Amino acid sequence: MSRGQAIPVANEPLARLKTLFVKECDIDLDVFNWIADPATCGCASVSDFAGLFTTNTYEAAVQDDILAKMTGGVYANNRIQMSRLRLAWRLATAETTGTMRKRETGDKSEQDWDAPLDSDVRQQQETVFYDAYHFSLESDIQAADPMFARLYKEFRKWVNTVYPLQKVKTASQWVAVMSHSKEKKHLGGGWSISKDSEAEIPDTDFQSPLSFLYALQVLCFALAQTGTEYVDSKIYPNTRVRVAELTECLAYYVFVQEKAISFPGSGTQCVEWLLERDRQTRAKARSLFLDKYPYGEALRLARETHCAVLWTCGNVKAVGNPVPVISNHSQDGEHSPKRPRREEHGPNVSSSPGPSPQPRYIKCCPAFNGDGCSAKKAKECPDKLAHTCSFRLRDGKQCGAWQHGAKHCPSNPKRVAGNNSQKKRGHKGQSKGGKR
């Protein structure tokens, strides 16, 4: 391999080793390439490098077995690179020892899952997402590092947690809100390393359905961005799909958005209703995912089949006149189209006091309400109109009786004696009498 040409970073362990060498210890890229090259040293992880030497031999070994053997002898007597390699070995040993101790004690704390990925790994994953879908996400819709890291690791270990929407943060929120402070870690032998310790951002208290939907949108994009690996489909035989297809994730988001828009209650009621049903739906998707369903397919089955009944609004008790809880109308007074109030469409079902609703009118057959329609039954009416009385009563409502028309309505002061049906029977009787 030529000098200055980087070894391709194809996995997370190798990316971590490169970060340790190049970014944390400032070791030249050529030295890292030599150590990572399978033809020379072949280290593929931090633990590989830590296992090369022992505590008694590492100080001399980094010079004799690495720098002195590199092509051209450029680093043979480079004391700066030798010092940095020794520091890298101590850090690698401390990191490997800590990992082994956690495994021996069974420590599976969430901090391991939420620990941010190396920047090279995330950049590579974002490149894979771009190659798959031909667009990239802005920082205000990208997931924060801890959530991105957790989803990335879980999908590759085929485990899943129902990530709380209250903990969803974007990359821009993570950078803007996170407070940094220096934390010193002692390595022993007079050596220590300083790093940034990051305070935890408080959970989000959703004040409106819009803030809930924003968090859900960030989560859905994060699922698609981290679930790019191909697996066998459970729905389509002999087909491979991505773990979390973008179309499946966005279909779930659009579905929840439509439910939020049509919710008849208040904003607070809507948020509580959405949170519970989203949690149950993703919990069922998790169960299907653990049964080796791709997460996108699991999310679709959970929404369309297993939890479909949960997403109905039948049990919601609206208070007052229900109005849409999501609108494009801003507080700044900008004009936006509004959905009509309920009383414009039908009777007011609310028990709260207010103006009387406008009655609804049915299109009635003019002939039936006059001298009589040629059709005996309403379904045979040539104008396809209702055979009911169209006379308006004192309260403004239609009479609506089917036994007579408006011309013969008892409430009509100008009514004609008899009704439509009697008139027809009278004509028939006269006809029979004439024949006799």
Buried (B, 14 or more C-beta within 10 A) or exposed (E): BEEEEEBEBEEBBBBBBBBBBBEBBEBBBBBBBBBBEEEBBEBBBBBBBBEBBEEEEBBEBBBEBBBEBBEEEBBBEBEEBBEBBBBBBBBBBBBBEEBEEEEEEEEEEEEEBBEBBBEBBBEBBBEBBEEBBEEEBEEEBBBBBBBBBBBBBBBBEEEBEBBEBBBBBBBBBBEEEBEEEEEEEEEEEEEEBEEEEBEEBEEBEBEBBBBBBBBBBBBBBBBBBBBBEEBEBBEEEEEEBBBBBBEBBBBBBEBBBEBBBEBBBBBEBBBBBBBEBBEBBBBBBBBBBEEEBBBBBBBBBBBEEBBEEBBEEEEEEBEEBBBBBBEEEEEEEEEEEEEEEBBEEEEBEBEEEEEEBEEEEEEBBBBBBBBBBEBEEBEEBEEEBBBBBBBBBEEEEBBBBEBBBBBBBEEBEEBBEBBBBEBBEEEEEEEEEEEE
